[in-house]
Amino acid sequence: MTGPVATKVCPQVEWAQRKDRIFVTINVRECPKNYKLTVQPKKITFSGKNDGNTKEFNLDMDLFGEINSEEYKQLSSDRSIQLCLTRKEEGDYWPRLLETKTRMHYLKTDFNKWKDEDETDEEDESANWENMMSNMNIGGQEMGSDEEIEDSDDDELPDLEDDKAPGLEGLE
């Protein structure tokens, strides 16, 4: 008699990118400690079984562009395998992770790691902001000058005569 037949499952995958890197997270909560992961220049494959041998995980992804299969980082936990892949050529963002244009049910965008192509690093943003503020020249005066510009809201306001609005005297 044979044991229970393992159900084949495709694990959930999340991805994000930068101009020089691709982030891939393979979510397998029941991730076996004995799995096989292969990273090739245009392909990522993953296979393994859970502890009870009731689920067999299989993933085969043909990538849109090339990565440097020798230079990648991997972080494995009980819940996921995270990959940081170095792109072969830095440049424009890939329009999708996979070579195929077909939408795959297991593949999602990782918005926690996603950064748009036109976004800059926070350090660059703060440096640009400080530079812009120091170069700002309002009204032909340098910031911090002793001269004050008179403004219409600096005038004193007249006192209000009483608490009641006009014409409402007899409505109480």
C-alpha positions, 0 to 999 in steps of 0.5 A, a space after each residue: 500500500 502506498 502513502 497519501 498522494 502529495 497535492 501539487 501547489 504553486 507557492 505565492 510569489 511577490 516581487 519588486 524592483 529597482 534599476 539594478 536589482 529584483 526582489 523576489 519573495 517565495 511565500 511557503 508557510 509550510 516551507 520544507 527545510 529540504 527544498 531545491 532552489 535554482 537561480 539561473 540567468 533567465 530562470 528561477 526554479 523551486 521545489 520541495 515538500 512540506 513536513 507531512 509530505 501532503 503538499 509538493 511545492 513547484 515553481 518554474 519562472 522564466 524571467 523577463 530579463 537576465 540576472 547575474 546568477 552568481 551574485 544573489 542574496 538569499 534569506 530563508 525563514 519558516 515562512 518564506 525565501 527572500 531573494 535579492 537578484 542583481 540585474 545583468 544590466 542596470 537600466 529601465 524597469 522591467 514591465 513585468 517579472 516574467 517573460 510571458 505576458 500571461 497573468 499568473 495567479 501566484 504572482 503579485 507585486 510587493 508594494 512594501 518593497 516597491 519603488 517607482 522608477 522616478 522616485 529617489 532615495 530618501 537621503 537624496 530627497 532630504 539633501 535636495 530639499 535642504 539645497 532648495 530651501 537654502 537657495 530659495 530667494 523670496 521677494 528679492 530678500 535673503 532669508 533671515 534678513 532684518 527687514 520685515 515685510 508688512 502684511 495686511 494681516 498684521 493690522 489690528 482688528 476692531 473689537 466685537 461689540 457684543 455676543 449677539 448677532 444683529 437682528 436676533 434680539 427677540 428670538 430667545 
